[in-house]
Amino acid sequence: MKGPPQGGGRPPKPAEQRRRTMSPWLTDDEFAELKILAIREKKTVVDLVSELIRERLRQAKTAQ
């Protein structure tokens, strides 16, 4: 019979810090809007972020 896990490993990061390291180019406000939008459109946040990246790349190309 196993007991509870013993020590080791690093402590988990706080949610805000983790969110910033996951997407350094996305502000917390934009992330919150994306979560709400994902629920409304029944999509995942990953899909919406992919669309946002494509749109920003498209805008960067047209600005050149």
N, CA, C and O atoms as CSV, one atom per row, in Angstrom:
chain,resi,resn,atom,element,x,y,z
A,1,MET,N,N,0.836,-1.199,0.000
A,1,MET,CA,C,0.000,0.000,0.000
A,1,MET,C,C,0.874,1.253,0.000
A,1,MET,O,O,1.783,1.386,0.819
A,2,LYS,N,N,0.593,2.161,-0.917
A,2,LYS,CA,C,1.392,3.382,-1.012
A,2,LYS,C,C,0.800,4.480,-0.150
A,2,LYS,O,O,-0.418,4.613,-0.028
A,3,GLY,N,N,1.678,5.258,0.440
A,3,GLY,CA,C,1.247,6.420,1.215
A,3,GLY,C,C,1.188,7.647,0.318
A,3,GLY,O,O,1.294,7.536,-0.904
A,4,PRO,N,N,1.019,8.813,0.923
A,4,PRO,CA,C,1.000,10.043,0.129
A,4,PRO,C,C,2.368,10.294,-0.503
A,4,PRO,O,O,3.379,9.845,0.038
A,5,PRO,N,N,2.426,10.996,-1.630
A,5,PRO,CA,C,3.718,11.259,-2.283
A,5,PRO,C,C,4.657,12.021,-1.348
A,5,PRO,O,O,4.220,12.887,-0.589
A,6,GLN,N,N,5.923,11.700,-1.406
A,6,GLN,CA,C,6.904,12.312,-0.512
A,6,GLN,C,C,7.757,13.336,-1.253
A,6,GLN,O,O,8.394,13.003,-2.253
A,7,GLY,N,N,7.775,14.572,-0.775
A,7,GLY,CA,C,8.673,15.649,-1.212
A,7,GLY,C,C,9.089,15.621,-2.672
A,7,GLY,O,O,8.388,15.085,-3.530
A,8,GLY,N,N,10.237,16.207,-2.930
A,8,GLY,CA,C,10.800,16.205,-4.273
A,8,GLY,C,C,10.050,17.107,-5.229
A,8,GLY,O,O,8.894,17.456,-4.988
A,9,GLY,N,N,10.697,17.480,-6.301
A,9,GLY,CA,C,10.062,18.327,-7.311
A,9,GLY,C,C,9.973,19.772,-6.874
A,9,GLY,O,O,10.171,20.098,-5.704
A,10,ARG,N,N,9.673,20.626,-7.825
A,10,ARG,CA,C,9.557,22.049,-7.494
A,10,ARG,C,C,8.105,22.397,-7.217
A,10,ARG,O,O,7.204,21.714,-7.703
A,11,PRO,N,N,7.865,23.440,-6.450
A,11,PRO,CA,C,6.475,23.824,-6.176
A,11,PRO,C,C,5.804,24.376,-7.432
A,11,PRO,O,O,6.489,24.958,-8.274
A,12,PRO,N,N,4.501,24.216,-7.586
A,12,PRO,CA,C,3.822,24.731,-8.782
A,12,PRO,C,C,3.862,26.255,-8.825
A,12,PRO,O,O,3.853,26.918,-7.789
A,13,LYS,N,N,3.905,26.798,-10.041
A,13,LYS,CA,C,3.931,28.255,-10.207
A,13,LYS,C,C,2.538,28.826,-9.992
A,13,LYS,O,O,1.545,28.152,-10.267
A,14,PRO,N,N,2.452,30.059,-9.504
A,14,PRO,CA,C,1.136,30.709,-9.419
A,14,PRO,C,C,0.536,30.871,-10.817
A,14,PRO,O,O,1.274,30.979,-11.797
A,15,ALA,N,N,-0.776,30.889,-10.916
A,15,ALA,CA,C,-1.467,30.916,-12.216
A,15,ALA,C,C,-1.048,32.107,-13.068
A,15,ALA,O,O,-0.802,31.947,-14.263
A,16,GLU,N,N,-0.960,33.300,-12.479
A,16,GLU,CA,C,-0.620,34.479,-13.271
A,16,GLU,C,C,0.771,34.368,-13.859
A,16,GLU,O,O,0.978,34.681,-15.032
A,17,GLN,N,N,1.725,33.926,-13.059
A,17,GLN,CA,C,3.092,33.786,-13.543
A,17,GLN,C,C,3.144,32.747,-14.662
A,17,GLN,O,O,3.822,32.949,-15.670
A,18,ARG,N,N,2.427,31.636,-14.483
A,18,ARG,CA,C,2.401,30.585,-15.493
A,18,ARG,C,C,1.802,31.121,-16.786
A,18,ARG,O,O,2.305,30.830,-17.871
A,19,ARG,N,N,0.723,31.907,-16.676
A,19,ARG,CA,C,0.069,32.446,-17.858
A,19,ARG,C,C,1.027,33.353,-18.633
A,19,ARG,O,O,1.072,33.304,-19.862
A,20,ARG,N,N,1.786,34.173,-17.921
A,20,ARG,CA,C,2.708,35.085,-18.598
A,20,ARG,C,C,3.815,34.321,-19.312
A,20,ARG,O,O,4.216,34.704,-20.412
A,21,THR,N,N,4.315,33.249,-18.706
A,21,THR,CA,C,5.390,32.510,-19.354
A,21,THR,C,C,4.853,31.705,-20.535
A,21,THR,O,O,5.593,31.434,-21.481
A,22,MET,N,N,3.574,31.318,-20.497
A,22,MET,CA,C,2.996,30.581,-21.617
A,22,MET,C,C,2.827,31.478,-22.838
A,22,MET,O,O,3.022,31.021,-23.964
A,23,SER,N,N,2.473,32.730,-22.640
A,23,SER,CA,C,2.258,33.627,-23.772
A,23,SER,C,C,2.782,35.027,-23.434
A,23,SER,O,O,2.010,35.901,-23.039
A,24,PRO,N,N,4.087,35.236,-23.588
A,24,PRO,CA,C,4.668,36.524,-23.202
A,24,PRO,C,C,4.170,37.693,-24.049
A,24,PRO,O,O,4.266,38.842,-23.619
A,25,TRP,N,N,3.641,37.424,-25.244
A,25,TRP,CA,C,3.177,38.505,-26.124
A,25,TRP,C,C,1.716,38.844,-25.898
A,25,TRP,O,O,1.207,39.796,-26.489
A,26,LEU,N,N,1.028,38.080,-25.049
A,26,LEU,CA,C,-0.405,38.270,-24.814
A,26,LEU,C,C,-0.617,38.883,-23.432
A,26,LEU,O,O,-0.137,38.342,-22.435
A,27,THR,N,N,-1.330,40.004,-23.365
A,27,THR,CA,C,-1.579,40.630,-22.062
A,27,THR,C,C,-2.624,39.825,-21.293
A,27,THR,O,O,-3.357,39.027,-21.878
A,28,ASP,N,N,-2.686,40.039,-19.988
A,28,ASP,CA,C,-3.673,39.337,-19.160
A,28,ASP,C,C,-5.100,39.680,-19.585
A,28,ASP,O,O,-5.980,38.820,-19.563
A,29,ASP,N,N,-5.329,40.953,-19.975
A,29,ASP,CA,C,-6.663,41.360,-20.434
A,29,ASP,C,C,-7.050,40.623,-21.711
A,29,ASP,O,O,-8.175,40.141,-21.842
A,30,GLU,N,N,-6.103,40.536,-22.658
A,30,GLU,CA,C,-6.380,39.816,-23.906
A,30,GLU,C,C,-6.663,38.340,-23.619
A,30,GLU,O,O,-7.546,37.740,-24.231
A,31,PHE,N,N,-5.912,37.768,-22.693
A,31,PHE,CA,C,-6.112,36.361,-22.347
A,31,PHE,C,C,-7.502,36.142,-21.765
A,31,PHE,O,O,-8.175,35.167,-22.100
A,32,ALA,N,N,-7.930,37.055,-20.891
A,32,ALA,CA,C,-9.269,36.952,-20.291
A,32,ALA,C,C,-10.349,37.059,-21.368
A,32,ALA,O,O,-11.325,36.309,-21.353
A,33,GLU,N,N,-10.166,38.006,-22.310
A,33,GLU,CA,C,-11.132,38.146,-23.409
A,33,GLU,C,C,-11.180,36.880,-24.253
A,33,GLU,O,O,-12.255,36.441,-24.663
A,34,LEU,N,N,-10.012,36.293,-24.514
A,34,LEU,CA,C,-9.966,35.065,-25.308
A,34,LEU,C,C,-10.697,33.919,-24.617
A,34,LEU,O,O,-11.370,33.128,-25.277
A,35,LYS,N,N,-10.572,33.823,-23.295
A,35,LYS,CA,C,-11.272,32.755,-22.573
A,35,LYS,C,C,-12.780,32.925,-22.695
A,35,LYS,O,O,-13.500,31.951,-22.912
A,36,ILE,N,N,-13.262,34.162,-22.557
A,36,ILE,CA,C,-14.702,34.432,-22.680
A,36,ILE,C,C,-15.169,34.126,-24.101
A,36,ILE,O,O,-16.205,33.490,-24.301
A,37,LEU,N,N,-14.393,34.585,-25.085
A,37,LEU,CA,C,-14.730,34.362,-26.489
A,37,LEU,C,C,-14.746,32.869,-26.817
A,37,LEU,O,O,-15.608,32.404,-27.563
A,38,ALA,N,N,-13.799,32.126,-26.264
A,38,ALA,CA,C,-13.732,30.682,-26.512
A,38,ALA,C,C,-14.996,29.992,-26.021
A,38,ALA,O,O,-15.517,29.096,-26.686
A,39,ILE,N,N,-15.489,30.406,-24.862
A,39,ILE,CA,C,-16.720,29.812,-24.329
A,39,ILE,C,C,-17.900,30.153,-25.234
A,39,ILE,O,O,-18.725,29.291,-25.538
A,40,ARG,N,N,-17.979,31.421,-25.665
A,40,ARG,CA,C,-19.090,31.851,-26.526
A,40,ARG,C,C,-19.102,31.125,-27.865
A,40,ARG,O,O,-20.152,30.685,-28.332
A,41,GLU,N,N,-17.916,31.001,-28.484
A,41,GLU,CA,C,-17.837,30.410,-29.826
A,41,GLU,C,C,-17.631,28.900,-29.797
A,41,GLU,O,O,-17.500,28.267,-30.844
A,42,LYS,N,N,-17.602,28.323,-28.593
A,42,LYS,CA,C,-17.397,26.878,-28.434
A,42,LYS,C,C,-16.117,26.410,-29.136
A,42,LYS,O,O,-16.104,25.391,-29.826
A,43,LYS,N,N,-15.049,27.178,-28.942
A,43,LYS,CA,C,-13.733,26.813,-29.460
A,43,LYS,C,C,-12.779,26.735,-28.277
A,43,LYS,O,O,-13.132,27.095,-27.154
A,44,THR,N,N,-11.566,26.259,-28.542
A,44,THR,CA,C,-10.568,26.245,-27.473
A,44,THR,C,C,-9.766,27.538,-27.519
A,44,THR,O,O,-9.708,28.209,-28.550
A,45,VAL,N,N,-9.151,27.880,-26.395
A,45,VAL,CA,C,-8.302,29.069,-26.343
A,45,VAL,C,C,-7.135,28.897,-27.315
A,45,VAL,O,O,-6.701,29.866,-27.939
A,46,VAL,N,N,-6.627,27.677,-27.447
A,46,VAL,CA,C,-5.510,27.413,-28.355
A,46,VAL,C,C,-5.901,27.764,-29.791
A,46,VAL,O,O,-5.114,28.378,-30.511
A,47,ASP,N,N,-7.115,27.379,-30.217
A,47,ASP,CA,C,-7.581,27.713,-31.566
A,47,ASP,C,C,-7.648,29.221,-31.760
A,47,ASP,O,O,-7.215,29.740,-32.789
A,48,LEU,N,N,-8.192,29.923,-30.768
A,48,LEU,CA,C,-8.321,31.375,-30.885
A,48,LEU,C,C,-6.960,32.057,-30.882
A,48,LEU,O,O,-6.759,33.034,-31.604
A,49,VAL,N,N,-6.023,31.557,-30.080
A,49,VAL,CA,C,-4.670,32.126,-30.066
A,49,VAL,C,C,-4.004,31.898,-31.419
A,49,VAL,O,O,-3.312,32.781,-31.925
A,50,SER,N,N,-4.208,30.725,-32.003
A,50,SER,CA,C,-3.651,30.446,-33.329
A,50,SER,C,C,-4.191,31.430,-34.358
A,50,SER,O,O,-3.438,31.945,-35.184
A,51,GLU,N,N,-5.498,31.694,-34.307
A,51,GLU,CA,C,-6.103,32.664,-35.221
A,51,GLU,C,C,-5.523,34.056,-34.993
A,51,GLU,O,O,-5.254,34.785,-35.948
A,52,LEU,N,N,-5.332,34.421,-33.734
A,52,LEU,CA,C,-4.781,35.730,-33.395
A,52,LEU,C,C,-3.353,35.870,-33.915
A,52,LEU,O,O,-2.987,36.918,-34.447
A,53,ILE,N,N,-2.547,34.823,-33.765
A,53,ILE,CA,C,-1.167,34.851,-34.262
A,53,ILE,C,C,-1.165,35.015,-35.772
A,53,ILE,O,O,-0.410,35.824,-36.310
A,54,ARG,N,N,-2.018,34.241,-36.468
A,54,ARG,CA,C,-2.095,34.357,-37.930
A,54,ARG,C,C,-2.462,35.773,-38.345
A,54,ARG,O,O,-1.876,36.325,-39.277
A,55,GLU,N,N,-3.440,36.365,-37.647
A,55,GLU,CA,C,-3.884,37.724,-37.965
A,55,GLU,C,C,-2.762,38.734,-37.744
A,55,GLU,O,O,-2.560,39.625,-38.569
A,56,ARG,N,N,-2.034,38.602,-36.645
A,56,ARG,CA,C,-0.929,39.533,-36.361
A,56,ARG,C,C,0.194,39.376,-37.376
A,56,ARG,O,O,0.809,40.365,-37.774
A,57,LEU,N,N,0.469,38.147,-37.801
A,57,LEU,CA,C,1.486,37.930,-38.832
A,57,LEU,C,C,1.049,38.551,-40.155
A,57,LEU,O,O,1.853,39.161,-40.860
A,58,ARG,N,N,-0.238,38.390,-40.487
A,58,ARG,CA,C,-0.780,38.979,-41.708
A,58,ARG,C,C,-0.644,40.501,-41.666
A,58,ARG,O,O,-0.249,41.117,-42.656
A,59,GLN,N,N,-0.969,41.108,-40.521
A,59,GLN,CA,C,-0.855,42.561,-40.372
A,59,GLN,C,C,0.596,43.010,-40.486
A,59,GLN,O,O,0.877,44.055,-41.073
A,60,ALA,N,N,1.517,42.232,-39.930
A,60,ALA,CA,C,2.936,42.584,-39.993
A,60,ALA,C,C,3.437,42.542,-41.435
A,60,ALA,O,O,4.247,43.376,-41.837
A,61,LYS,N,N,2.954,41.571,-42.212
A,61,LYS,CA,C,3.372,41.474,-43.613
A,61,LYS,C,C,2.833,42.637,-44.435
A,61,LYS,O,O,3.543,43.169,-45.288
A,62,THR,N,N,1.590,43.040,-44.192
A,62,THR,CA,C,1.013,44.143,-44.968
A,62,THR,C,C,1.620,45.482,-44.561
A,62,THR,O,O,1.602,46.428,-45.349
A,63,ALA,N,N,2.156,45.578,-43.345
A,63,ALA,CA,C,2.752,46.834,-42.873
A,63,ALA,C,C,4.126,47.072,-43.496
A,63,ALA,O,O,4.617,48.200,-43.499
A,64,GLN,N,N,4.741,46.029,-44.018
A,64,GLN,CA,C,6.089,46.174,-44.601
A,64,GLN,C,C,6.063,46.903,-45.917
A,64,GLN,O,O,7.111,47.105,-46.531
